Each structure stands twice: as C-alpha cells, then as structure tokens.
C-alpha cells in the first residue's frame, strides 16, 4: 500500500479540478439516465414482492388525497404483516400514477435520489480530498451493482442511502454543531430520513455522539438543541400517531429470514454480500482504506467516516434479517476511504472496473459481474385478472381468488397492486390458509413450481391437494383457463363448478360434537332451507348451537341465520353422509339472531390469547372493564362496543387504559384497525354480517 503525498494546490488548480470534476459528475449522471431510459423501454416485468407493496401504498395515498380523505391518508392502514411506513417516499410516488407505466416512472424518482447521493458523496469527498478523486469516490460506490439494483427497483432503500450521505455532508460541514446553517440542514435531513423509513436512525449513531459532545461548548450546545428541536418537531407527529402498531410490527418484520447473531459466520454475512455486490476490489481495498486513510485535509474528522461504517455494520448484523440493502446507507464512505489510501493509478483503475460493471449490470455480457439486464417477459398478471373479472359471478360483491404461488413476479403483492392499478373492484387475491380456499370463487395455481423453497411454506401441500383426483377440490372446482409463464411453468385458473348437486338430502342435521380446525361445537342443530340450483347454494340455513368454542372463546345459545350457503362435504370412506369436515364455498349473508358471552368466558379467553396478560377480573355492564397485570405490571382498561352505520361496522372504543400506574394516551389506539370489524362484504369476510342489537349488562354481552 502506498499513500498519496499531498502537495498544496493553488486556488486556480483547485477551481480547475472542481470544474472538471463537476462536469464529470454531470456526465456520469447523464450516463445513468441513459441506461435507465434504455432499461425502462425494454423491461416488461411487473414489480416483485416488496416493490409492489410500495407501489400500492403510494396508490393508497393518492386515492385518499384525491378523495379528500386526509384523515385516512394520515392514518393509512398498513399492509398485512408489515409496519406502517413513514409517508414522504410514497407521497413522491403518487405523482407517477399520471404516467401510463407508473412502475417504470417510479424509477425516475429513484434517479433523483441517485443524483442527491452522488452530489453528497462528492461534497464529503471534496472536503477530505479537494481534487479529481472526489469524482472517483462517487463512481466507486454509486456505479456498483448494489446501487444499480436499487436504482431499478421500487424500494425506499436508495432514498435512504442518499439521505444518509446528505445528512453526513451537513453534519461534517457543521463542524460539530458550531455552524448554524449546516447544523439546521442536518436537523431537516435527519427528520426527512426518519420520515422515509424508521431505520434511518441506525445510520446516525455517530451523529448522536457528536450531538452529545456539543454540550462541552455553550454555542455548540445551543445550536445542537435548536437542530434537535427542529428535527423532532418535523418527525414526532407522525411517529406519535403510529406508536400503537409500529414497535410490534417492526419486531415482526425484523425476524423475516432470521439468522441469529450467534450463528457461526453471521458477522461475515454482510462482508460476503458487499464483496459481491459492491465489487471485491472496491470493497476489500476500501475496507482496508477505512483503517489507514491518508486524508489530505480535515484528518480530525476522518473518524466520523469510520464510525459511520462500523456502527451501521454492527447494528444490522445484530438485526436477524440480513439483506445488503439494509446496511448500504452505512457503507457510503467506502469509495472515499479507497481514494484516500491507495495511489491514484489504483483508484482510476478501479473506477474503470466499476464503470464496466455498471454498464454490464444493464447489459449482462459477463456473468462474473452481478447483473440484472432488462427482460421482455409477460407474466400474464393483467390478462389473468381480466379473465377473473369476466368469469366471476356478478351476484357476488367480492370474488376472492386464492393464489397458490409465491414467486418473484407471480405473488400476492404483485397481483394486489395490479388489481388496484387497473381499477378492478371485484377481484381480490388471497393467500392460502389452513383450509386452502374457503369462500374463494377462484383458485390460481402456478404449476408445477409454486416458487422458491425459502418462501413457499404450506404451498406445496396446497398444490398437492388441488392435484388430488380423488379429493374434494376436484368435485368443487374446475379448470377454466391456463397460461404459459416465462419460467416454463403454467398458471392454471380454477373456478367453482356450476350446477353442483345438493350436498345433503335431508332437511335437518344434528351433531352432539363437531370440530373443524380450532372451532369446536356442542349440540349443533342445522335446518336446511330450499336449494338454489342456479347458485349451487341453500337459500337459507339455520344453525342453533348450544356451546361454541372459537379459539378458546366460549359462546352460548348461539342462533345463526345464513343465506346463500354453498359447501362441499369432506366425507369418510364409509358413506356420503359421514362427514369429517366441510369446505365453505359460498355465503351471502350471516345474521346473528342470538348470542351470549359471559364475563368469565371473556376473562379466560383474554388470558389465553393475549401473551403476557393475566386477567384478574372482567366486568360487563354497559362497558367492558378489565383489571389484571401485563408482563408483571398492573393494567386496567375500559372499552365500549358500538354498532355503526355508513359503513356498517362493529366498533370497539378504548375509553381508558392504565399500565404500570400511568394513563396510556387514547390517541394511539386510533391506528389499530383490528378494533373495527367491518360488517359489509370485504376480502376477509366476503359476505354481509347482520347484528340486530348488542347489549352489555349484568355480566353478559348478548345479541339481540
């Protein structure tokens, strides 16, 4: 390794280097724009998993704002299993829906962030090395396959890399919070980063240390406090409004593809990924450079770059879900450290190497380099959804489609987004559950390969059940369409058979004990009404249940009236009336005529289902009151239950809550959508629910 000898440059030579470097930066960004333009004109694949989710979130914002539903935009419901995302990136993406191809238009938003990233790296590098190698530092990092991949995907991660670089530019320029304008810029950029994604703080750990160190000097302390107040004022309102859901959902999301930090080799996961995706030459020599840099000036601030990388690497190694895109915002200084350590001949040689890798990423000429060239592939997403719309039963308000697949471009989020984009109001893609496809009018199977082995838990079993020629599925569904897919598989669409025979010849059915999954019924009496041959469903069906156990919730005296009920019995070999279970195919309306839930039964259910909760007493008298302990801390809560119209829904209102002796702000419960149960047809329950009246009195919740 050889260090660069620094010769004091004249102001004229500095200006010349700055001008030529900026021109080079403009040419580099223009080249990126050319490559992106070529990519968007050639690639026809739909957005994949997370990309489709981000595109749909942007569409949620667009629809809410366009309709003037500002409260819905502020409290935007998160996607199933995911935390609520801060709004700025998705608000920017709302503009792409003016384009005929919003998925590709979103990539041009990425290019703007790429330009911010490049300018920020250049500015930081120029502070340490005011010569042409500042441009080299940009190219070494930004031209890497890792950044090119983010440029061509609709994810929030490239904005995170860009904002982290911009924030550190302002932080370093603030001279440890001794200069007002850069410090205030850092405060704004910090809040903007946090309003892009909650993980932004993980890249700012050295900045927080510098902020605390500012208390050693009065002026710096005042500037830092104003900066912190500004950042907090901008970002806290959104986080305060979403605090009820955010922590638990973040913990859940962080465990996807989890690898324990104690697993052998866990600390090398990112090292191997970065070597491949940033480039082995730049990554290895840049990492060495971080440990022994030869900065031409501002050497006293060089530790910030090292701390930026090290703290980010440690933090994201501790987090079980390890994907390189999560740690990339912390690896920005790699190019700067490379240029500040190795001879210029090595630096510019590596630049040529990275530029070739950038063009190869889009061209795919050399397989040794990571690449993802554009591909013209038709995954039939739109065609399938339009076929569903054409084949569906128009009398159903919602036509659920159970998707038995989870592949890169053939998955539920991609179909969800396409449904929304096309404005198809009736088709709703659903995932496979333990009962495969109940209440789904259609089933869509990707055959024979349903997806990568790491993400298809339960799907091979569901596919086998569909293919079983002697099973219930073949009696209930029939194939209506088939499409060849680009990966040599087929997409097969099944529709519920029309003209099914009445599943039971009698008018009455009695079971002393009946179990289906986690539902246990005692003293079941069923009264079958007339059969509708056109819909293959009973017009009415009445159920009287002595005791109903739903996942531990005990209900007594339940009387249900069902309309438009179609089902397929699962029978034993002994005869057609020896049912072991049923699969519900159709249900138009569920009316709860009577139901009784006692305080003791509710107490037992809550203690069983809410982890960490020990219920001492439940009182049911106009409201529901609970006392007990949660994870060893005393808890008390009161809730009301109301039936509302427009839209029809059952609403649980949290009236008060105390935890550990402190009052919990009621505003945090507004975001929890599970506290509202819709009664109109929706994808979860594609049938109308009717509740004539609800009473809470004398230790019981009763209907009517």
Steps between C-alpha positions, in 0.01 A plus 500: 500500500626846413372831627439810291734790572299817528638804324330828588283586200459856380152655495505494121584130486229428756243687293610316188477163675158594640365605159626188322379275782152653494488460122601136549224463759243641258621260230479208745142585601407546133638152430288362784195672350577350158532150646180542701314625192614196306400274789148641535441470124603134490394339828139379521502310830260618773627616840585209728419445869597808705512724194133434428414574864668841481322577174165408656567714809561796269169421330329494842631850569398622155144371530455636853634846415312516171174425683578753772528228767792666677443308824527171310825620344644592840391171657563288192431135580821295474522197275441163670798395711693820427567812709350832393749681276582870550344703219752707302627243248150373424362853471764566233398180323139616475609721210599198287137393460455775244721283278378213282766282665524603867740219595764629256421863578585424864856418393549860388422607855786267595728681254439827688614332821798357312595856402471610867718206605765584241510869594520415871788253458681753282457774760623280787791367295598852387519605863768236562658492152445819294606347169363281220495191721184644658330404173668159518353447848152554355547253217661232716188477717211617283596296192503178704244228420344548846399860423402422142268230632331751732471746210291248307270394785207685654636494856567765763860380550672720239341813654635381836854473361473845343357668811760338728777640277336845489451503878867419564602768251309755708622352830869516401455850359345614829840458671350320800197731511701819499343632175131583480402433138661154460372399845143601414536320166601188691193532724270522198673216315487284814124547528451447125696175526288386795187588303622272221560197721523430873845335469671827401613557859724191483738678261513812717655353816830693462295816441323451833838466672617826340174665611558397862860619478372845400404564864867567571469843335211739561453626143515149352255378764245767407534427128469127561189542716329719241594248232361212711180692573450573131550134406268381777228750407499374142496126565337439839137568391500205259678265740273599790196419287632154412665393824230238572594279206854592407711324769329160483489497119870600480599210725295267283654630176857480635468124554431416133775273363650521849858388568607522863798723569651204686493285187854423375581734214218748579750787528632421151162495324515866398871478422433227244192673359681833466800338333269362233262797456735796550788327326781301662777749409317808628359327808820335623738787420243755622461314830876499546500869412253576778756375751797693357378800298730782389261794484653811344318724747241487781668191641348579839157419354605178331385291795140591417519302174640196676240521778224540239595166340582304816188592699272429204667166436471394865140616535375318192695186582321486835163534321407142397365591153816557294466648153776715352258782415444556872868571573584688176427848645781430746754398234506830309855600620660194334581689179635802691727279712623319188604825330662628818726199543609351171706652215307689235593238240323235711206735562437578134556138403227403746277774356530346153423161652186636675380682187526180301303324775233772483448461125521121534226513766259620232660305215565166668797415277731354768347270759788548745362846581164528673245605239128537442439605140149593382288205387188492286280259695123484519391349832133522392403694813259738329361230271426270794324772698286600203407134449390482864292812453335349191428159659389613846147464633357854470267439795799481738623837631856363527665213314793368700783324317723268703853522360702179534835654406765731640758571233698812412255639244204276582396578856217656700648854538558524123142393428364735771676795343386410149138466620516850645678647200244356255210613717353149525253534785393139548801266470696459825813283516528296819770280650466132583374422851471176694171424327653582160245720327176541697265767363725546194313494172829440316830326563816588305781245499853539365589152383721309557736741683312727739808708592840497672533246780574772760160673466243228419418355841169314468465557125629159376244328724223726364611427142495126572146532637393675180657231281345211698251343253303336785486804729227748576662775292438322169131463590469868591715674235576468130775640281384796286826641359872431473792727407864413425739704718851621411668252738353197317225455761126545453244719671178302544175674596230294671142614551232358727293251307152605398202271538627315805257254656348554840767378748244362749170333422329558832351814656650466846840407639601448864851469643575456869864592444658645188850642448645687202850632547502712818119517518322253729119477502277325752129433442483611137162500322485598133180580311549497121280730292417473128782428250590760233623289207619804302735615779573148633408627845231474765282807505492486879666293769434532874749392765422461867811441711491414868868576560745648251878507562692723256873495584415489869216756493189329641158616373168361620152494349613595152241516221624587152299552184703458179395592147648381172703216653698259283742242636683182408504216755822313570380146551635180648530189293194357676235708326400840369332611823801414721654845491836572659492868403364739241646769276284812478472611138246779519329719760300812421373606842556405863241622751571454871157462658624414848828460686618511862855576616556493876759695699673183621526363146646830375747503790624151414528586131703817554739326739548225242538709185690813613857403576623644830150598619363362828137603550377534857148620427274584204181702555227528234257781582439755222873485433771234521737555794814299561756490781809285533867514408697513177853356517497557876372859487150589621255575220145632492291577194146590401347465153165559337349306212279670241318411178553776242363577156656656189689271462350231720750386760547377855717754681699438817574830675784502754365738764792482744815302567755505778824303483747495787308779672519733199220607266554381141409771241182390324615648169737209442206258459363687200749328272406144603256397229426170680288704743248546219326197346337575161152355455474563125663248262879528483787271396533357852125428531346520150147494637271740685476469878182608678479564875155624603602635841780468753460533877761503777338452841498278810829331420406400146540628143189387315341514157230610452 
